[in-house]
Amino acid sequence: MRVEVVRAWPRRHEAVSVELPEGGCVADALAAAGFDLGGISGYAVFGERVPPDAVLHEGDRVELLRPLLADPKDARRRRAQQIKKT
């Protein structure tokens, strides 16, 4: 089966299609893709967080997740404060 492994940074991304045997898991896809996993905080399949042993299906997209740089709630509060000041 063919799956895609994707990692992204601001304004760029890298994607690799890999061929796995039926019943392959996220860890198998990561090994086949050969990406450096430094700085990765988790994995997702089509945006849904999954463990490394999650079984994949034909056409799945495995996404490498990076840690958040800012808490979304705090960022929203800062933007709201900026709007109030203007």
C-alpha positions in Angstrom: 0.0 0.0 0.0 1.1 3.5 -0.7 1.1 6.2 2.0 2.4 9.8 2.2 4.6 11.1 5.1 4.6 14.9 5.5 6.5 17.3 7.7 6.0 21.1 7.5 7.6 24.3 8.7 6.3 27.9 8.2 6.0 28.5 4.5 7.5 25.1 3.3 6.9 21.4 3.6 8.4 18.1 2.6 6.4 15.0 1.5 7.5 11.5 0.6 5.4 8.7 -0.7 6.4 5.3 0.7 5.3 1.8 -0.2 4.4 -0.4 2.8 3.1 -4.0 3.2 -0.6 -4.3 4.2 -0.9 -3.9 8.0 2.0 -1.4 8.1 1.9 1.1 10.9 3.0 4.8 11.4 6.4 3.7 12.7 7.0 1.6 9.6 6.1 4.6 7.4 8.5 6.9 9.3 11.4 4.4 9.0 10.7 4.1 5.2 10.6 7.9 4.8 14.0 8.3 6.4 13.1 11.7 8.0 15.1 13.1 10.9 12.6 12.9 13.8 14.4 15.5 16.0 11.9 18.1 17.3 8.9 16.0 16.5 6.3 15.9 19.3 3.8 13.5 17.8 2.1 12.0 14.7 -1.2 12.4 13.0 -3.1 10.7 10.1 -5.2 13.3 8.2 -5.0 15.6 11.2 -6.1 13.1 13.9 -3.4 12.4 16.5 -2.3 8.7 16.5 0.4 6.6 18.3 3.3 5.1 16.4 1.7 1.7 16.3 -1.5 2.9 14.5 -2.2 0.7 11.5 -2.3 2.6 8.2 -4.5 2.1 5.1 -4.0 2.8 1.4 -3.7 6.5 0.7 -3.3 7.7 4.3 -1.2 10.8 5.0 1.0 10.6 8.0 1.9 14.1 9.4 4.8 14.8 11.7 3.8 17.2 14.4 6.0 19.9 15.9 5.5 21.4 19.4 3.5 24.6 19.6 5.5 27.7 19.9 2.7 29.7 21.5 -0.4 28.7 23.3 -3.3 29.4 20.9 -5.4 30.8 23.8 -2.7 33.3 24.8 -2.1 34.3 21.2 -5.9 35.1 20.9 -5.8 37.1 24.1 -2.9 39.2 22.9 -4.6 39.9 19.5 -7.8 40.9 21.4 -5.8 43.3 23.6 -4.2 44.9 20.5 -7.6 45.5 19.0 -8.9 47.1 22.2 -5.9 49.5 22.3 -6.6 50.8 18.8 
